[in-house]
Amino acid sequence: MNRRDLGPLVPTTPRATTEASARYLTTAQIAELLQVSAKSVYRWAAGDPTFPRLKIGGTVRFPRERLLRWLRDREQGLGRPRMRKLMRSLVEPASNGRVGRA
């Protein structure tokens, strides 16, 4: 069976981030933003009961605004330019429809 046989079942272009999906982040998105492994994100979520997460069945998502607030509350050295740039990129969605840095 080739791709043409599947018709509309196989998307030919990447999905655009919708408003609903931008409210919740995946583990991979958080890992990319913080430049850590997905395993680290899972470990933090499991080890800290204050880490904001939503688990339905086997699926875990993270509420974007609550996570950003959680990160800001734990931030050290707010005067560091690199940290300000990272936090700004987390708060202001990129113009290309993706969450985080462009």
BAKE-506545 format. One record per residue (C-alpha): residue number from 1; chain; z, x, y. Coordinates in Angstrom, 1 decimal, decimal comma, padded with zeros to 4 digits. Layout:
N
[NUM A [Z X Y]]
...
***
This chain:
102
[1 A [000,0 000,0 000,0]]
[2 A [-001,0 001,5 003,3]]
[3 A [000,3 000,7 006,8]]
[4 A [-002,5 -001,7 007,6]]
[5 A [-001,5 -003,9 004,7]]
[6 A [002,0 -004,4 006,2]]
[7 A [000,6 -005,9 009,4]]
[8 A [003,2 -006,9 012,0]]
[9 A [006,1 -005,8 009,7]]
[10 A [005,7 -002,2 010,8]]
[11 A [006,0 -001,6 014,5]]
[12 A [003,5 000,8 016,0]]
[13 A [005,4 001,5 019,2]]
[14 A [009,1 002,4 019,6]]
[15 A [011,4 -000,5 020,4]]
[16 A [012,5 -000,8 024,0]]
[17 A [016,2 -000,9 024,7]]
[18 A [017,2 -004,4 025,6]]
[19 A [020,1 -005,5 027,8]]
[20 A [022,1 -006,5 024,7]]
[21 A [021,6 -003,3 022,9]]
[22 A [022,5 -001,3 026,0]]
[23 A [025,9 -002,9 026,0]]
[24 A [026,7 -001,4 022,6]]
[25 A [026,0 002,2 021,6]]
[26 A [025,4 003,6 018,2]]
[27 A [027,2 006,6 016,8]]
[28 A [024,0 008,7 017,2]]
[29 A [023,7 007,7 020,9]]
[30 A [027,3 008,8 021,6]]
[31 A [026,8 012,0 019,6]]
[32 A [023,7 012,8 021,6]]
[33 A [025,4 012,1 025,0]]
[34 A [028,5 014,2 024,2]]
[35 A [026,5 016,9 022,3]]
[36 A [028,5 016,6 019,1]]
[37 A [027,8 015,5 015,6]]
[38 A [027,9 011,9 014,5]]
[39 A [030,6 012,9 012,1]]
[40 A [032,8 013,9 015,0]]
[41 A [032,3 010,5 016,7]]
[42 A [033,3 008,7 013,4]]
[43 A [036,3 011,0 013,1]]
[44 A [037,4 010,3 016,7]]
[45 A [037,0 006,6 016,1]]
[46 A [038,9 006,6 012,9]]
[47 A [041,7 008,9 014,2]]
[48 A [042,4 007,2 017,5]]
[49 A [043,3 003,5 017,6]]
[50 A [042,5 003,4 021,3]]
[51 A [038,9 004,5 020,7]]
[52 A [036,8 001,4 021,6]]
[53 A [034,7 000,2 018,7]]
[54 A [033,3 -002,9 017,1]]
[55 A [033,0 -003,0 013,3]]
[56 A [031,3 -005,8 011,5]]
[57 A [030,8 -005,3 007,8]]
[58 A [029,6 -001,7 007,5]]
[59 A [028,1 -001,5 010,9]]
[60 A [030,0 000,2 013,8]]
[61 A [029,0 -000,1 017,4]]
[62 A [030,8 001,0 020,5]]
[63 A [031,0 -001,1 023,7]]
[64 A [029,4 001,0 026,3]]
[65 A [031,6 000,2 029,4]]
[66 A [034,9 000,4 027,5]]
[67 A [033,8 003,7 025,9]]
[68 A [032,9 005,2 029,3]]
[69 A [036,3 004,1 030,7]]
[70 A [038,0 005,6 027,6]]
[71 A [036,2 008,9 028,3]]
[72 A [037,1 008,9 032,0]]
[73 A [040,7 008,3 031,2]]
[74 A [040,7 011,4 029,0]]
[75 A [038,7 013,6 031,2]]
[76 A [040,1 016,9 032,5]]
[77 A [038,9 018,9 035,5]]
[78 A [037,0 016,1 037,4]]
[79 A [036,0 018,7 039,9]]
[80 A [033,6 020,5 037,5]]
[81 A [030,0 019,8 038,5]]
[82 A [028,7 019,7 034,9]]
[83 A [031,2 017,0 034,0]]
[84 A [030,3 014,9 037,1]]
[85 A [026,7 015,1 036,1]]
[86 A [027,4 014,1 032,5]]
[87 A [029,5 011,1 033,7]]
[88 A [026,9 010,1 036,2]]
[89 A [024,3 010,1 033,5]]
[90 A [026,5 007,9 031,3]]
[91 A [027,1 005,4 034,0]]
[92 A [023,6 005,1 035,4]]
[93 A [021,1 004,2 032,7]]
[94 A [017,9 006,2 032,7]]
[95 A [014,8 004,6 034,2]]
[96 A [012,9 004,9 030,9]]
[97 A [015,0 002,2 029,3]]
[98 A [017,1 004,6 027,2]]
[99 A [020,8 004,8 027,5]]
[100 A [022,2 008,1 028,9]]
[101 A [020,2 011,1 030,0]]
[102 A [016,4 011,0 030,3]]
***
